[in-house]
Amino acid sequence: GAQRASVDSEPIELSIREWDVLVYLLRNLGKVVRKEAIIETLCDWKTDISLNAVEVYISRLRNKLDDHGIHIRTVRGFGYLLEEPAA
């Protein structure tokens, strides 16, 4: 099953895990979130999630969202920051 998000009424297909990561980033908009915190949020998936897996989901989200002006920044040594869109 996939979730559908839309930006400027343009649909974007997301996997359930990508959706969960995006929701977490949106809840923390403008704040740096640690990879470990993302893993903790996703641990109800009943599987072990690696830091590498988080990087893969972030990478996929970037590919799908960058063109729409939504940027996930890597903050080296800390985690990720979903930047507030420029008005």
C-alpha positions in Angstrom: 0.0 0.0 0.0 1.2 3.5 -0.8 0.2 6.9 0.5 -0.4 9.9 -1.7 0.8 13.3 -0.8 0.4 16.4 -3.0 2.3 19.6 -3.5 0.5 22.4 -5.3 -2.2 19.8 -6.2 0.4 17.6 -7.9 0.2 14.0 -6.5 3.3 12.3 -5.2 3.4 8.6 -4.6 5.1 7.6 -1.4 5.7 4.2 0.2 4.3 3.8 3.7 7.8 4.2 5.2 8.6 7.3 3.1 5.2 8.7 4.2 6.0 8.0 7.9 9.4 9.7 7.6 7.9 12.7 5.9 5.2 13.0 8.5 7.8 12.9 11.2 9.9 15.6 9.4 6.7 17.7 9.0 6.0 17.5 12.7 9.5 18.8 13.3 9.5 21.4 10.5 12.4 23.7 10.8 14.1 21.6 13.5 17.0 19.2 13.1 16.0 15.6 13.7 18.5 12.8 14.5 18.5 9.6 12.4 18.0 7.7 15.7 14.9 9.6 16.4 13.5 8.8 13.0 14.3 5.1 13.6 12.5 5.2 17.0 9.5 6.7 15.3 9.5 3.9 12.7 10.2 1.0 15.1 6.6 -0.1 15.1 7.4 -1.6 11.8 8.4 -4.7 13.8 11.8 -4.8 12.0 15.2 -3.4 12.7 15.8 -0.3 10.8 19.4 0.7 10.1 20.8 4.1 9.8 21.4 3.2 6.1 17.7 2.5 5.6 16.9 6.0 7.0 19.3 7.5 4.5 17.6 5.5 1.7 14.2 6.9 2.6 15.5 10.4 2.9 17.2 10.1 -0.5 13.9 8.8 -2.1 11.9 11.7 -0.5 14.5 14.2 -1.8 14.1 12.8 -5.3 10.3 13.1 -5.1 10.1 16.5 -3.3 13.1 18.6 -4.5 11.4 19.5 -7.8 8.5 20.9 -5.7 10.8 23.2 -3.7 10.7 21.1 -0.6 14.2 20.5 0.7 15.5 18.1 3.3 19.0 19.3 4.4 21.6 17.0 5.9 23.1 18.5 9.0 26.4 16.7 9.3 26.8 14.8 12.5 23.3 15.5 13.6 20.6 14.4 11.2 18.1 16.1 8.9 16.3 19.3 8.6 13.1 19.8 6.6 13.4 23.4 5.6 10.3 25.6 5.8 9.3 26.5 2.3 10.2 30.0 1.1 6.9 32.0 0.9 
